[in-house]
């Protein structure tokens, strides 16, 4: 794999970052809050970690 290619995890995390950012931007006017890149990064980590945990739980439950 070359330096320019990203692995599936990095691409998935980038997609989660994008969606989290879109959701934050769509809700900021209604909630009257300021959206910072740090907030988006924190929420992205939270969502990604929870998705990984859910995936592991589902795999264990399926066995």
C-alpha positions as CSV (number, residue, x, y, z in Angstrom):
1,X,0.0,0.0,0.0
2,X,1.4,3.4,-1.0
3,X,1.6,6.4,1.3
4,X,-1.3,8.1,-0.6
5,X,-3.7,5.2,0.0
6,X,-5.8,5.2,3.1
7,X,-7.0,2.0,4.9
8,X,-10.7,1.2,5.4
9,X,-10.6,2.5,9.0
10,X,-9.2,5.9,8.0
11,X,-11.8,6.2,5.2
12,X,-14.6,5.2,7.6
13,X,-13.4,7.7,10.2
14,X,-13.3,10.4,7.6
15,X,-16.8,9.6,6.5
16,X,-18.0,9.7,10.1
17,X,-16.2,13.1,10.5
18,X,-18.0,14.4,7.5
19,X,-21.5,13.3,8.6
20,X,-20.9,14.5,12.2
21,X,-19.9,17.9,10.8
22,X,-23.0,18.0,8.6
23,X,-25.3,17.2,11.5
24,X,-23.6,19.8,13.7
25,X,-23.9,22.5,11.0
26,X,-27.6,21.7,10.4
27,X,-28.4,21.9,14.1
28,X,-26.2,24.9,15.2
29,X,-28.8,27.6,14.4
30,X,-31.6,25.7,16.2
31,X,-29.4,25.1,19.3
32,X,-27.7,28.6,19.2
33,X,-24.3,27.1,19.7
34,X,-20.8,27.6,18.2
35,X,-19.4,24.5,16.4
36,X,-15.7,24.2,16.6
37,X,-13.4,21.7,14.9
38,X,-12.5,20.3,18.4
39,X,-16.2,19.6,19.0
40,X,-16.5,17.8,15.7
41,X,-13.4,15.8,16.4
42,X,-14.6,14.8,19.9
43,X,-18.0,13.8,18.6
44,X,-16.4,11.8,15.8
45,X,-14.2,9.9,18.2
46,X,-17.2,9.2,20.4
47,X,-19.4,8.0,17.5
48,X,-16.5,5.9,16.0
49,X,-15.7,4.3,19.4
50,X,-19.3,3.5,20.1
51,X,-19.7,2.0,16.6
52,X,-16.6,-0.2,17.1
53,X,-18.0,-1.4,20.5
54,X,-21.4,-2.1,19.0
55,X,-19.7,-4.1,16.2
56,X,-17.7,-6.2,18.7
57,X,-20.8,-6.8,20.8
58,X,-22.8,-7.9,17.7
59,X,-20.0,-10.3,16.7
60,X,-19.9,-11.9,20.2
61,X,-23.7,-12.1,20.3
62,X,-23.8,-13.8,16.9
63,X,-21.5,-16.6,18.2
